[in-house]
Each structure stands twice: as C-alpha cells, then as structure tokens.
C-alpha cells in the first residue's frame, strides 16, 4: 500500500492545527482538504488492492477448472 494517503493526512493535520493556533481559516481549510484527499487516496488504494485480489482469485479458479 502506498503511503501517499497517510502523508496527506499528516500534512493536513499539521496545517489544520496550525490554522487553529494562528486563527488562519484558510490554512485550517487547506488542512481539512489535505486530510480528506489522504482519506480518499487510502480508500482508492484499498479498492484497487481488493479488485486485484478478486481478479487473481478468478484467474486461479478459471485455470483450475481448465486443467480438470
């Protein structure tokens, strides 16, 4: 699994916290957006991994039934 989503989430948390501390609404909003992007990237990676696993299972079952 790629770490891109985790990096975005961490970066977003830092920005959001900095925005809170400095009362910078734009920075806080950027942080929230970065965290959301990170969550989406992680979800997309999970979907990709699941799809690859299903495809592999189907291929193995198809090859097994062909050899029987």
N, C-alpha and C positions, 0 to 999 in steps of 0.2 A: 504494500500500500504506500502511496506517495505521502510525503509529509507536507505538501503544499497547503492542504486544508488546515492542518494544525498550526503552521506558521502564520497563516492569515488570521486564525482565531486568536493567537497570542498577540500578534500585532494589533488586532482590533481591541483586545482587552486593554493593552497599554495605552492606545490612543483614547479609548473611552474614559479610562481612569484619569489620564492627563487632562482631558476636556472637562471632567468633573472638578478636578483640583483647581484648574485655571479659569473655570467658568466659561470655557470656549465651546459654544454649542456646535460650531462647525466641526471642530476636532472630535467632539463626542459623537456626532453623527457619522463621521468618517470611520470611527472605531466600530460603531454598531454595524455599519455596512461591511467593513472588513470581516467582522465575526460572522456575519450572515454568508458572505462569499465563502469563507472557510468551511462552514457547515454544509453548504451546497456542494463544494468540491469533495468533501468526505462522503457525502451521500452518493454522489455520482460515481466515485471510486468503488463504493460498496455494490452499487448496481452493476457496474462493469465486472467486478470480481464474481458476483453471483451468476451473471449471464455467461461468463467464460466457464464456470463450473458446470452449469447446466448443459452447455454445448459439448463439453468434454464427456459428460455422462451419456448424452445422447449418442455421440460418436462411438463410444466404447460399447454401448448396447447394440448399436447397429452393426458394428464389426463382429460382435459376438454372435448375433443371430445369422450373419452372413457365413460364418465359419461352421455353423452347426449343420 
